[in-house]
C-alpha cells in the first residue's frame, strides 16, 4: 500500500532535501509526484512478489550480460524525472552509452534521467489504476518502453512512447522490441501467480 506523506511545515522537498530524507530513512521506499507530494510504500513485499521481481531481474540480467547493451537496476533505484517527480520502478534498464555518460556522482545518487525500459510488477496490495497512471508518467517523462505486469490477471500491459497501450497474456512471448531487441520472455515460464 502506498500512502501520501503529509508534512505541514514543508510544501515540497527539493531534490537535495528528498535525497537527504531518503538517506535518513533507508527503511522507507519514497517517491515524489510532479506536484511535490511524497508517497511512502508502507507494505513490505510478500514472498511471491519478491520472488517474481527477482525472476524478472534475473531474466533481464542474463540477456544483458550476454549482449552487454546496458545496465539493469533493481527496485531500490530512484530517478529524478523532467516533470520534477522522483519515481522508483521495480526493474529498470539504461542503455550503456547513457550509463557511461553519467558522472560518478550521478551514479551515487538518484540520476536526473528516465530509464530506457522499466517494469512495474503489480503486487496484491497495489492499485491497478495508480500503477497505470504511474506508467503513463514514466512514458511522458522519457521512458521508451514499460511493462506493467499483473499476475492476478496474467496480463502484461505494454507502454511504448508514441503508441497505444497494448496487452499480452503470460503464455505468449513478450519482447523488448526496438528498445531491447535481444530480450524476450514468456512470463508463464518464470513467474508464480
C-alpha positions, 0 to 999 in steps of 0.5 A: 500500500502506498500512502501520501506523506503529509508534512505541514511545515514543508510544501515540497522537498527539493531534490537535495532535501528528498535525497537527504530524507531518503538517506535518513530513512533507508527503511522507507521506499519514497517517491515524489509526484510532479506536484511535490507530494511524497508517497511512502510504500508502507507494505513490505513485499510478500514472498511471491512478489519478491520472488517474481521481481527477482525472476524478472531481474534475473531474466533481464540480467542474463540477456544483458550480460550476454549482449552487454547493451546496458545496465539493469537496476533493481527496485531500490533505484530512484530517478529524478524525472523532467516533470520534477517527480522522483519515481522508483520502478521495480526493474529498470534498464539504461542503455550503456552509452547513457550509463557511461555518460553519467558522472560518478556522482550521478551514479551515487545518487538518484540520476536526473534521467528516465530509464530506457525500459522499466517494469512495474510488477503489480503486487496484491496490495497495489492499485491497478489504476495508480500503477497505470497512471504511474506508467503513463508518467514514466512514458511522458517523462522519457521512458521508451518502453514499460511493462506493467505486469499483473499476475492476478490477471496474467496480463502484461500491459505494454507502454511504448512512447508514441503508441497505444497501450497494448496487452499480452497474456503470460503464455505468449512471448513478450519482447523488448522490441526496438528498445531491447531487441535481444530480450524476450520472455514468456512470463508463464515460464518464470513467474508464480501467480 
